[in-house]
Structure formats: C-alpha cells, structure tokens
Amino acid sequence: MRLMIPTLVGAAAAATALMAIGAGPRAAADKTMPPVAMVAVQPGSFDFRLPGEYLKANWPVDAPKRKVTFDRGFEMMKYQVSFSDYGACVADGACEAPEGARESADAPVTGVNYRDATAYAAWLSKKTGESWRLPTDEEWAFAAAERLRDDALGLPQDKANPATRWLARYAAESGGEARDAEPKPRGYFGENSKGLADVAGNVWDWTTTCYRRATVDAEGKVTHSTENCGVRVLGGRHRSYMSYFIRDGKSGGCAAGLAPDNLGIRLVREPPTLVGRAARLWATVAGA
C-alpha cells in the first residue's frame, strides 16, 4: 500500500486523521540545529553479563550470562554530548547547568544527573523533530564491542571470608590506575570496531537500566529479583551504578547532591515510524 499526499488539502486531511488517532503533528525540526554525528550499529548477537548483584545460597556470585540478540540495528551518537551541545539546552531553559564540572566546549559534558540526561534527550527530540533517548545497558554493551570489559571476578565462594570478594571487586574497578579527572576532547580515545568514539574512556554514560538484586539457583537460573530504579547502570571502563541524583532534596527522589564529574550522556536515535513520518510531513507543509 502506498501513502499518497498529492496536495496541501491532502496533507491537512492526513494530519487530521493522524490527530484523530492520537498521533498529532510533531514540531518541525529547528533548521539551525547542527547535525549530530551518528553510528549505525548493525544487528547481531552477543553474550551479555547481567547487571546488578546476584546471590546463590545467600552468598554473592558473578552474574549469569545471557545471549542477547538485536534483530534490528540502532543508531547511537558517535561522540558523547559536549559542553557546547548541552549548553544550547541550558540557553533554551530546558536543561539545568551542570554543577561542579569543568567547562570545555569540545569535551563531554559532565556533572549531569539522570534527570538532566533525560531532559536533554527530550529537548533534542523537540528541536530536531526526532526521537532521542538514553540507551539501555544491553545496547550500550553491544555497541561498546571489544571495549566492553566483563565484570565477572571468577572467584569461588569463600564463605569463610566474604571480604575477599569485596576486595577483588575494588581491585578490578580501580585497575591500579590514577584517576584522570579532566574530561578529554572528543576523539581522544579513538574509535572502537563499530565506529563509536571514546567508548570506555574517562567519562561514563548514563543508561536507562535499573539496578537489580537477584538470587540464582545452582544452575545459575534467576529465581527471584527486585529492581531499584533509583539507581541506574552506567557504561564505561567498567560497569558501574549510580544514584538518580537530584539537586533539591525537597523535590523528592533517591539522592540529593552533585552528579560525578566523570559521568555524561550518549543518546540513541529511534528510527521514524510511518505515523511519525506523516506527522513530520504535515508539520513541514504547515510551516512552509
């Protein structure tokens, strides 16, 4: 079936029909917005280490692995959102200025909490007429490719000394490296095999995936789990977890304070749907 809108009247009629089913026209793209460098991540499968904390017989163990398949590819930002990119959202009054972060126009924006990251995605969606969002942990891990580090410790259960595992986790995440607190300019850490730049550099990325606490049986099958969405999974040099972080404790939430100065934003762009294409066509015609 072909969708044909040969006249302005036809376009208006199509838009009316879309609005009648709840779609509505989307805002026309702001033509002053510079294009965003994107990478098309192709479909595929990979072995994915589940995020969170896992217990077997009440003792911590490595999370099980699952095969994850992306039947369709997705688009992800080649670079993390920069200070200048985020500054445009602040100037529009749609984002709060990052606090406690060093300003460098070409470096990744840092000091942004989860609410800041989602506010930027909503603003960019409105400005471009497209649909932007944070990635899931699965998407981030798949796109990271060879730069993804398995966070399994591979330790036997040591019921006599539970601190063994805690110390091993600390050693694995610290890596014995001095922390470089200064965000580097885009491209500093090069590209991975999928073309994404600065993956697993010195700035972590927010994802939408919630922290999970689960129990597994002898075969590694999850028997019970709970999610805490006040804590989200972060993608970076190693997987990490971070509180939601709000700036005003009176407004509710899980934590008040400043987001870390090594935590930023990298978004996924959703493919347009047929309804979205038609609505954008109507918005373009109506604004001509």
Disulfide bonds with the S-S distance in Angstrom:
Cys89-Cys95 1.94
Cys210-Cys229 1.91
